């Protein structure tokens, strides 16, 4: 839209079906978004209108809510779903607080998708070989790129906590400061968009796939969650003596009750399960533990005022609005129904059958189809539309024969 049109308050409308557009560009059957495919109104969030600092021409981006023309939020909007979950907390006098950790890879341009990604050539003329994990000098070869990333973050008002080189080759992680869940979802979305745009300016490719490289750790989007009392601002996960509360236990119990049903929301792509089937630091389970990275739900070592639950299942490819909404909704379900968690696990452990999670997108979608909890928390229209779109993507994947199949199976009798 032109700046003039935006400032005049001209309404931008969008077909409902676009909210269910699959990643290849197609759409599920019209019955999933209304056979008329009528319009939605895109309503700009006043606090999320940003001049784009990486653009040479004056351009702005506005994060919008997708509302029905009658005024209510569209059931198909993931941002709208998150707002509904936050409102349910507010009705109980509670306010969730979250932070996201986002991992990503920086690669050289990849013009041939049949070839593996490669790290870029740094200022020293060499490609990283995987020996730079957690090094203070590991990203020096990409310093011009990261310097612009930092400047653009500041221009967009994205406060960062820590930035580091992760375990993978040319893999990095940012921790965003904790705060309001809707704000953190907006910031996570903006940061991913920023990364890709700045990378293009520097002749690089940023990849937020869950598992872009074989034999290398994948990229997660861990979600740290706590709840405060809306009036006092105190963390309701700790009592006056600093001990964990019943609400803390119930929140974990709800997380455990929802993780298998919601796996397809946390791990939305075929590639998501490449990360989860190699489970080091990417646990595919609903176990919980104190400071054990093998558990899907980790309680980080912290002070009692910062007691929180880290959901380690979502990948970097997850929709931040939907992943945060699903995680918080599961926790609130546990609080409302006073669900008790399993016993905490420590050290090496075997995952009990009742705490294991789907290990393929097909299995995750089948679990979501059977989930009454998902329909209760997100509504039938959203869940059925989501499944329809993701089923199209899965079918498209199975329409291709991979190099592995040709290499390994072609010679079999």
C-alpha positions in Angstrom: 0.0 0.0 0.0 1.2 3.5 -0.6 2.2 5.6 2.4 -0.5 8.1 1.5 -3.2 5.4 1.4 -2.0 3.9 4.8 -2.0 7.3 6.5 -5.5 8.1 5.1 -6.7 5.0 6.9 -7.6 3.1 3.8 -8.5 -0.5 4.7 -6.5 -3.3 3.2 -8.5 -6.5 2.6 -7.3 -10.0 2.0 -9.0 -13.2 0.9 -9.6 -15.6 3.9 -8.0 -18.5 2.0 -4.6 -16.8 2.1 -4.3 -17.7 5.8 -4.3 -21.4 4.8 -2.0 -21.1 1.9 0.5 -23.9 2.0 4.2 -23.3 1.6 4.2 -24.4 -2.0 1.6 -21.7 -2.8 -1.5 -23.8 -3.2 -4.7 -23.9 -1.1 -6.8 -26.7 0.5 -10.4 -27.1 -0.5 -12.5 -23.9 -0.1 -14.7 -25.5 2.6 -11.8 -25.1 5.0 -11.9 -21.3 4.7 -15.5 -20.6 3.6 -16.8 -21.4 0.1 -17.2 -17.8 -0.8 -13.5 -17.0 0.1 -14.6 -13.7 1.4 -12.3 -10.9 2.6 -10.6 -10.2 5.9 -9.5 -6.8 7.0 -5.8 -6.3 7.9 -5.7 -4.0 10.9 -2.3 -2.6 11.6 -1.0 -2.9 15.2 0.0 0.7 16.0 3.0 -0.3 18.0 4.4 -2.5 15.2 4.8 -0.1 12.3 8.4 0.0 11.3 10.5 1.9 8.8 12.7 -0.8 7.2 16.4 0.2 7.9 17.8 -2.2 5.3 15.8 -0.7 2.5 17.5 2.0 0.3 14.0 3.3 -0.7 11.7 4.5 2.1 9.6 1.5 3.0 7.7 0.4 6.1 6.3 -2.8 7.4 3.2 -3.0 9.6 2.3 -6.2 11.5 -1.5 -6.6 11.2 -4.3 -8.5 12.8 -6.5 -10.4 10.4 -10.1 -9.6 11.4 -13.4 -10.6 9.9 -15.3 -7.7 8.3 -17.7 -7.9 11.2 -14.9 -6.9 13.6 -14.0 -10.0 15.4 -10.6 -11.8 15.0 -10.5 -14.4 12.4 -10.3 -18.0 13.7 -7.7 -18.7 11.1 -5.2 -16.0 12.3 -2.4 -17.4 14.4 -1.8 -13.9 15.9 -5.5 -13.8 16.8 -5.2 -17.2 18.4 -2.3 -16.0 20.6 -4.3 -13.0 21.7 -7.2 -15.2 22.7 -4.9 -17.3 24.9 -3.5 -14.2 26.6 -7.0 -13.0 27.2 -7.9 -16.3 28.9 -5.0 -15.8 31.3 -6.1 -12.2 31.9 -9.6 -13.3 32.9 -7.9 -15.3 35.7 -5.8 -12.3 36.8 -2.7 -13.8 35.3 -0.2 -12.6 32.7 2.2 -15.0 31.0 5.8 -13.9 30.3 7.9 -15.6 27.6 11.2 -15.4 25.9 12.4 -17.1 22.7 15.8 -18.5 21.7 16.1 -18.6 18.0 18.9 -20.5 16.2 19.7 -20.1 12.5 22.4 -20.9 9.9 24.2 -18.4 7.7 25.2 -20.0 4.4 26.6 -19.0 1.0 24.0 -18.7 -1.7 22.5 -22.0 -2.7 21.3 -21.9 -6.3 21.1 -25.6 -6.7 18.8 -27.3 -4.1 20.2 -30.7 -4.9 23.5 -29.6 -3.4 24.1 -29.3 0.3 24.4 -25.9 2.0 27.9 -24.5 2.5 29.2 -21.9 4.9 30.1 -18.6 3.4 33.7 -17.4 2.7 34.7 -15.2 5.5 36.9 -12.1 5.5 39.9 -14.4 6.0 39.1 -16.1 2.7 38.1 -19.4 4.3 35.0 -21.3 5.0 34.2 -22.3 8.6 34.8 -26.0 9.3 32.8 -26.4 12.5 35.5 -25.6 15.1 34.0 -22.3 16.2 31.2 -23.3 18.5 30.8 -20.7 21.4 34.0 -19.0 20.3 34.2 -15.2 20.9 35.9 -14.7 17.5 33.8 -17.2 15.6 31.7 -14.7 13.6 34.5 -12.3 12.7 34.4 -13.4 9.1 30.8 -12.3 9.0 31.3 -9.1 11.0 29.9 -6.7 8.3 26.7 -8.8 8.2 26.3 -9.0 11.9 27.1 -5.3 12.4 24.2 -4.5 10.1 22.0 -7.0 11.9 22.7 -5.3 15.2 22.0 -1.8 13.8 18.7 -3.0 12.2 17.6 -4.6 15.4 18.2 -1.3 17.2 16.3 0.6 14.6 13.3 -1.8 14.9 13.4 -1.7 18.7 14.4 -5.3 19.1 16.3 -5.6 22.3 18.7 -8.6 22.4 19.9 -10.4 25.4 22.7 -12.6 24.1 24.1 -13.5 20.7 26.4 -16.5 20.2 27.8 -19.0 17.8 26.0 -22.3 18.2 27.3 -25.9 17.8 26.6 -26.2 14.1 28.8 -25.0 11.2 28.0 -21.3 10.7 25.1 -21.7 13.2 24.1 -18.8 15.5 21.6 -18.1 18.3 19.9 -15.0 19.6 18.1 -14.8 22.9 15.4 -12.1 22.9 14.5 -10.4 26.2 11.5 -11.8 28.1 8.2 -10.0 28.0 4.6 -10.0 26.8 4.0 -13.1 24.6 2.4 -11.1 21.8 5.3 -8.7 21.8 7.8 -11.5 21.7 6.0 -13.3 18.9 6.1 -10.0 16.9 9.8 -9.5 17.7 10.6 -13.1 16.7 8.8 -12.7 13.4 10.5 -9.4 12.7 13.9 -10.8 13.6 13.6 -13.7 11.2 12.4 -11.3 8.4 15.3 -8.9 9.2 17.9 -11.7 9.1 16.9 -12.8 5.6 16.7 -9.3 4.2 20.1 -8.2 5.6 21.7 -11.5 4.4 20.5 -10.8 0.9 22.3 -7.4 1.0 25.5 -9.1 2.0 25.3 -11.9 -0.6 24.4 -14.5 2.1 21.6 -16.9 2.8 20.0 -17.2 6.2 18.2 -20.5 6.8 15.7 -21.1 9.6 15.0 -24.8 8.6 14.9 -27.1 11.6 17.7 -29.3 10.1 19.5 -27.9 7.1 22.7 -30.0 7.4 23.1 -33.7 8.0 25.3 -34.8 11.0 24.9 -31.3 12.5 22.7 -30.1 15.3 19.4 -28.6 14.1 17.9 -25.2 14.9 15.4 -24.7 17.7 13.1 -22.0 18.9 13.0 -22.7 22.6 10.2 -20.9 24.5 10.8 -19.9 28.1 7.5 -19.4 30.0 6.5 -18.0 33.4 3.3 -16.4 34.8 3.0 -13.4 37.0 0.0 -12.1 39.0 -1.5 -9.2 37.0 -1.8 -7.1 40.1 1.4 -7.8 42.1 3.7 -8.7 39.2 5.0 -11.7 41.3 5.9 -14.9 39.6 3.1 -17.4 40.6 5.4 -20.3 40.1 7.2 -19.5 43.4 5.7 -19.1 46.8 6.8 -16.6 49.6 9.4 -19.1 50.7 10.8 -19.5 47.2 9.4 -23.0 46.8 7.6 -24.2 43.6 3.8 -23.7 43.8 0.9 -26.0 42.9 0.3 -23.7 39.9 3.8 -24.5 38.7 3.1 -28.2 38.9 -0.2 -27.8 37.1 1.4 -25.7 34.3 3.9 -28.5 33.7 1.1 -31.1 33.8 -0.8 -29.2 31.2 2.3 -28.9 29.0 2.8 -32.7 29.2 -0.9 -33.3 28.4 -0.7 -31.2 25.3 2.7 -31.8 23.8 1.9 -34.9 21.8 -1.4 -33.5 20.5 0.3 -30.2 19.6 3.5 -31.6 18.1 2.4 -30.7 14.5 2.0 -27.1 15.7 5.5 -27.0 17.2 7.1 -29.0 14.4 5.2 -28.0 11.3 7.3 -29.3 8.4 8.7 -32.6 7.1 12.2 -31.4 7.9 11.2 -30.6 11.5 11.5 -34.3 12.4 15.0 -34.6 11.0 15.9 -32.4 13.9 13.9 -34.4 16.4 15.0 -37.9 15.3 18.6 -37.0 16.3 17.6 -36.1 19.8 20.8 -34.6 21.3 19.6 -31.2 22.7 16.5 -31.6 20.6 14.3 -33.9 22.7 11.3 -35.5 21.2 9.6 -36.3 24.5 7.2 -34.7 27.1 9.4 -35.5 30.1 10.4 -32.7 32.4 13.6 -32.1 34.4 15.6 -29.7 36.4 18.3 -28.4 34.0 18.5 -31.5 31.8 18.6 -30.7 28.1 17.4 -34.2 27.2 14.0 -33.4 28.5 11.3 -31.7 26.3 10.4 -29.5 29.3 13.4 -28.2 31.1 13.4 -26.1 34.3 16.5 -23.9 33.9 18.7 -23.2 36.9 17.6 -19.7 38.1 16.5 -17.7 41.0 13.1 -18.3 42.5 11.7 -15.0 41.0 12.8 -16.3 37.6 11.4 -19.8 37.9 10.2 -20.8 34.4 9.4 -23.7 32.1 11.4 -24.1 28.9 9.6 -25.8 26.0 12.4 -27.3 23.9 10.3 -28.9 21.3 9.6 -26.1 18.8 12.1 -25.7 15.9 13.3 -22.5 14.3 10.8 -23.2 11.5 7.8 -23.0 13.8 5.3 -20.1 13.5 6.2 -18.0 16.7 2.6 -16.9 17.2 1.2 -20.5 17.0 4.0 -22.2 18.9 3.7 -19.7 21.8 -0.1 -19.9 21.8 0.0 -23.7 21.8 2.5 -23.9 24.6 0.7 -21.3 26.8 -2.7 -22.8 26.1 -1.5 -26.2 27.2 -0.1 -24.8 30.4 -3.3 -22.9 31.2 -5.3 -26.1 30.5 -3.2 -27.8 33.2 -3.8 -24.9 35.7 -7.6 -24.9 35.0 -7.9 -28.7 35.5 -5.2 -29.0 38.2 -3.3 -31.6 36.2 -0.3 -33.2 38.0 2.9 -33.8 36.1 4.9 -37.0 36.0 7.9 -37.4 38.2 10.8 -35.2 37.2 13.7 -37.1 35.5 17.4 -36.6 35.8 20.5 -38.0 34.1 20.2 -40.5 31.4 16.6 -41.9 31.1 14.3 -44.0 28.9 11.2 -42.1 27.7 8.0 -43.8 28.9 5.5 -44.6 26.2 3.0 -42.2 27.5 5.5 -39.3 27.2 6.8 -40.1 23.8 5.8 -37.8 20.9 5.1 -38.3 17.2 8.3 -38.7 15.2 7.0 -37.9 11.7 4.8 -35.1 10.3 2.3 -37.8 9.2 2.1 -39.2 12.7 1.8 -35.7 14.2 -1.0 -34.7 11.9 -2.9 -38.0 12.7 -2.5 -37.2 16.4 -3.8 -33.7 15.9 -6.8 -35.0 13.9 -7.8 -37.1 17.0 -7.2 -34.3 19.5 -10.3 -33.0 21.2 -8.1 -30.8 23.3 -6.8 -29.0 20.2 -10.3 -28.3 19.0 -11.3 -27.1 22.5 -8.5 -24.7 22.7 -8.2 -23.5 19.1 -11.5 -24.2 17.5 -12.6 -26.7 14.9 -12.2 -24.3 12.0 -8.5 -23.5 12.7 -7.5 -27.1 13.4 -9.2 -28.6 10.4 -7.8 -25.9 8.1 -4.3 -26.3 9.5 -4.4 -30.1 9.0 -5.7 -29.6 5.4 -2.9 -27.2 4.5 -0.2 -29.4 6.1 -1.5 -32.5 4.5 -1.1 -30.8 1.1 2.6 -30.1 2.0 3.2 -33.7 3.1 1.6 -35.0 -0.1 3.9 -32.7 -2.2 6.9 -34.1 -0.3 5.9 -37.7 -1.1 5.5 -36.7 -4.7 9.3 -36.5 -5.0 11.9 -39.2 -5.0 15.0 -38.3 -2.9 18.7 -38.7 -3.9 19.0 -41.2 -1.0 16.4 -43.5 -2.5 18.0 -43.4 -6.0 21.5 -43.9 -4.5 20.7 -46.7 -2.1 17.6 -48.5 -3.4 18.1 -48.5 -7.2 20.5 -51.5 -7.1 18.3 -53.6 -4.8 16.9 -56.8 -6.3 
